[in-house]
């Protein structure tokens, strides 16, 4: 029994020794193990030292480095263009670090180091002064990445396209056991930096947009020097729109405010035509009007209604403009046909004085010169005494030898006495003057002249005097009663009027002579009938502007682009006229145009047709036209011209005439 008890005790003792001895021997290791169990899942940063049997032993196989405090990952700035290459470099470096880690683990296993050995904690690593080769490798990779990031950031600053990217992929590849708090803090800082950087970039973009908008406004003001006046006028138009819309009309407070603002804008505008002429308060009025218009926009937000109203206003404005243009044209032609009071009274007084003379005093001198072909003969057909006097006096004033100049003036019966009395009372110096009455041309009758027959027809009288608007011509200038006068067509009967003359210079009564014209008689017209100044240049017209080329008679006989010319100062070779029978050509075309289908009334269209291919082009300095409608005729051309022509409605003796005219000065000298 006792033996059994001793045997049990010995067995228990052995069991205790065999069980407890290892526990006692490895108490320090277990303590270290249990104290570091909380960080088992963490990566042991410094593997160059380890504990064995309670002792800290260095690994002589690896070079040592001092332990340093773990730094937070750095945020590296990359260019978008280089992001792909940066990620490739990061992936490559991460693979290299993983390979180095596996090699270290294999070497530790070969030296008999158990995987269950307790490694030093993170705190111990921070206090260690030994060198860590893994840190060396990772630091080298990190330095390379930082250098690449700096280069990328410099290039990115030059392009302006930058974005923040966090960089710590190398250490993440080494171990996934790093502290979550540290990585989260680092990522928050990186995100904060990215937000700040993006905000700065967006701020720069906004400032750039503002500068761009400001530059655009400055450019608009440069291109539109009167932009503020235009803006104010546009505001008035918008105000009129809101005044007429139903939604805004139902708001009396807004309507009162809008009317007040519109009155203020109208007062600010006044008669200003430039921004510099606006008062200082104009800008304040503009801003106040903008606020009121914004209120109207809030009240009436239906764009379709506003567009519809604007279209109606535009159509109404176009219609009013058309009516005003037509009225202006009518009044202009009416004024051009109306004789001023002074010019109307002058022939009456002259006629009275003429009939107070005896028969001997009513005769002109030098009758023998009237048919002398060696002299310089002028043909002037006019019923305006003052205008005819200007033509005669200006020609004589510039003539080298006035005694060789003969003027043949033809007028109507009403002004015959007044015209004779003027030149009897104001003889043209040594020049010869003749005044004839068109009624004395017995050969000129309706049986001989088609134009006389047409002018006396009922249809022509109806056209001029009945004024049927539905059937009236759109061009009012063709409705001028001067076309009813045979005086306007006498130029086509020069050989009949002057049967003994070889060459005649025709002058209109709205011209002023500035140079000696005797050189025109020495010109060789080379078989042509008429010498003209062509007017197919810049602002003048060609045949297609005078003739109806839709009619086959015209289109088959003439070219629409043929160069036109003008009456006013023309030299005629009467011998060639008679040889080519020009008068019959004129009669032929007048008969064809009895219904006014070839051309409208006037003398230029039949002149272009009658003298087709029979004109001799004179130098333009002989005859400058357009002074009766164009105020922009170059002054140089006027000064160099031998004859200036006030063709058009703005005759100098009319109230609507252009100011500072040479003809008006000649009238004053009379």
Secondary structure, 3 states (H helix, E strand, C coil): CHHHHHHHHHHHHHHHHHHHHHHHHCHHHHHHHHHCHHHCCCCCCCCCEEEECCEEEECCCCCCCCCCCCCCCEEEEEEHHHHHHHHHHHHHHHHHHHHHHHHHHHHHHHCCCCCCCCCCCHHHHHHCCCCCHHHHHHHHHHHHHHHHHHHHHHHHHHHCCEEEEEECHHHHHHCCCCCHHHHHHHHHHHHHHHHHHHHHHHHHHHHHHHHHHHHHHHHHHHHCCCHHHHHHHHHHHHHHHHHHCHHHHCCHHHHHHHHHHHHHHHHHHCCCCCHHHCCCCHHHHHHHHHHHHHHHHHHCCCHHHHHHHHHHHHHHHHHHHHHHHHHHHHHHHHHHHCCCHHHHHHHHHHHHHHHCCCHHHHCCCCHHHCCCCCCEEEEEECCCHHHHHHHHHHHHHCCCCHHHEEEEEEECCCCHHHHHHHHHHCCCCCCEEEEEEHHHCCCCCCCCCHHHHHHCCHHHHHHHHCCCCCCCCCCHHHHCHHHHCHHHHHHHHHHHHCCCCCEEEEECCCEEECCCCHHHHHCCCCCCCEEECECCCCCCCEHHHCCCCCCHHHHCCCCCCCECECCCEEEEEHHHHHHHCHHHHHHHHHHHCCCCCCCCCCCHHHHHHHCCCCEEECCHHHEECCCCCCCCCCHHHHHHCCEEECCCCCCCCCCCCCCCCHHHHHHHHC
